Amino acid sequence: MEKLIEILEEIQPEVDYSACTDLVDGHYLDSLSILSLVADLEDAFDITIPTVEIIPDNFNSADSLWKMILRLQEEG
């Protein structure tokens, strides 16, 4: 999770990722940020994030992102 927070802070350093639950809905992450985030997450965690996974439910909080990463790692 620490690596995820580091990646998020590189994109939007002023957000409190431990408490924020509306990263997409609150417009902290825009479409370009999400594309950059997807690429960074795929590289950092050796996963592929399918287009169907790029939805607000998976990107609205660090916790939901982390759960998606773990699930995708398990699915291999």
N, C-alpha and C positions, 0 to 999 in steps of 0.2 A: 504494500500500500504506500510505503514511503516513496518509492520510485514514481508511482502514479501522481502523488501530490507534487513532486518535483516537476514533472512534465506539465501538470496543470498550472503551476506557478510560473513556468516559463511563458505560458500563453496569456494568463491573466493574473499577475502577481498580487493584485489588491483584494482578491476574493478570499474569504475564510472558508476553505474547502471542507473543514471538519463540520461546519454547521450549515452550509448552503445546500438547499434541496431544490433549487430552481435555476440551475445553471443555464438551461436552454430557455425555459419559460420566462425567466427573469432577464434574458438577453445578455447574460454574462458571456456566453459562447454564441457566436454567430456562425453562419454556414462555413465561412472560410476557416474560422478557428476550429470547427469540428473536423473539417477535412485535414487540417494540420495535426490535430489531436489523434485522429484515426491512424495516420501514417506513423506518428511517434509511438503510439501504443503497439502497433503491429511490429515495429522494429524492436522496441524495448522488451516486449513480452513474448516475442516469437509466435504471434497469433495472426490469423486472418479474420478481419471483421467484415462479415458479409453485409451487403447493402441493407438487407432486411433487419439487421441489428441496429442500424443507425436511426434510432427513434428517441424521442424525448425521455421515455421511461428509462432507457439505458444510459442517458447522458445528463440527467438532471442533478446528479450528485456524485461525489467521489465514491460513495458507498455503492451506488448502483453501477457505476463504471467498474469498480473492483469486482463485483459479483459477475458481471458480464465477462471480464477478463478471465477469472477463474473458471467459469463455465466453458469458455472457448478453449482454454488450455486443456481442460479435461477431455473435451471432444476431440482435441488433437487435430 
